[in-house]
Amino acid sequence: MGSLVSRVAPSDETTEELTPSCVAEEEQREEEEEEEEEEEEEEEEEEEEEEEEEEEEEEEEEEEEEEEEEEEEEEEEEEEEEEEEEEEEEEEEERIRRLPSEEVRDGYYLRKTNAAIRYYNANHPGEEYELVKPLIAASVFFKLQLWYHASFLARRKGQASPPPVEYFFAELRHCPTDSFVVEACTMIKNPESCSGNKCSLCPRSYGIVHPSEEELLCGKEEDVKDFIRLMNLAPLPFTCPVTVPEIEVVIAK
């Protein structure tokens, strides 16, 4: 038997080699693409920078507007405060103009303080005092009666040398007969030592010095619920001599 021999025909494929001109064109195309990409990146960066600048400008404008608004609000508040202060000053001036003079106010308190000093002298024979100056009084309705707390200055009678002026506190009730019942009249030797004593009857601004709360018939803390407060004669700046005054108050007998 004969052997069969197969032969393979040589391939027609050939390796295509790039010419120098093709290489140059390829490199140029790649460079152009890279340039385009760089330009695009630069444009994007510029756009981002512009956007950031715009945002910063907007933020600055907003901050400036907010600052201006705050300044305007502060100016308005200051103007309002000034107007309120001016109104308060005018009201205070008007209130003071309407208030009685010191002499008129002292006259208003004279009957109460005279009643109190007579009560004190009646209970301290041989140690009588005479009124130097009424200071102030506060009042409330308490259990259907009008009550007063009053303070005044007095000095010993009939002394060869001018005696010291003493501070007195008095508690009184007003009677239907237009007279006063004196419940207590106390000399307070050292007013500073009693300045912290409590009293629910008297406004703190009046500065009335009291004995201890236990000694008061009206003015304890539990009395407040039964008070009907009145428009007390408001205090004015006044002289409170601690020595013998130059002008004595003449007390009608």
Summary of the structure (lengths in Angstrom):
residues: 253
radius of gyration: 50.2
end to end distance: 179.5
largest distance: 180.3
contacts: 577
relative contact order: 0.10
helix: 46%
strand: 19%
